[in-house]
């Protein structure tokens, strides 16, 4: 009976997220299976932690959306998450949850929380950073860049990233039997995941230049024309970078907890 209730709650949550425009149809299907995988291993505690990430990041994506409209044109995808965006942010966490359900290894709780903290840190930085009154600083060109540029940082975005990671660490501390040191570890490596995302975005993520307007974008097609790749690897789009940054942070954290 408990499993049936859990599945019903996940279905309702996914349906509401779809109705509110946080997920498209493919993202809704992916979110259901990610939620189910997390529920199997970490039960309601894991589902709540996932919910904290998804709800806060989704609300921030809608916050002052008009002021971030230019980012929609630059980026490959918008604020409505599709299948790959859901997998990029929650797929690895769902796998860790399943492993925990099988092994019960305490360290997997920390890795699970680090993965969500990294995703939350990156999303908060990406959604709040562009609202900064000053232009961000590109860590690749060592000069100012347009808001929303991959590999660029601002004080406001960095602070938001730190707070996003701390929030997940705090809720993990409330929900799971972890120590204060482990809470700090989660918060630290969640933020390290965000920094890793920025580094990957600066140096290896694919970037294109529109052949029509000349703008630098993450889209392969812009203004209906094939854009010219000017940086990075074609296979490494924003989704791939999100996956890698979280996994790298979790792998480094595993040296301390497993």
Secondary structure, 3 states (H helix, E strand, C coil): CHHHHHHHHHHHHHHHHHHCCCECHHHHHHHHHHHHHHHHHHHHHHHHHHHHHHHHHHHHHHCCHHHHHHHHHHCCCCCCECHHHHHHHHHHHHHHHHHHHHHCCCHHHHHHHHHHHHHHHHHHHHHHHCCCCCCEEECCCCCEECCCCCCEECHHHHHHHHHHHHHHHHHHHHHCCCCHHHHHHHHHHHHHHHHHHHHHHHHCECEEECCCCCCEECCCEECCEECEEEECECCCCHHHHHHHHHHHHHHHHHHHHC
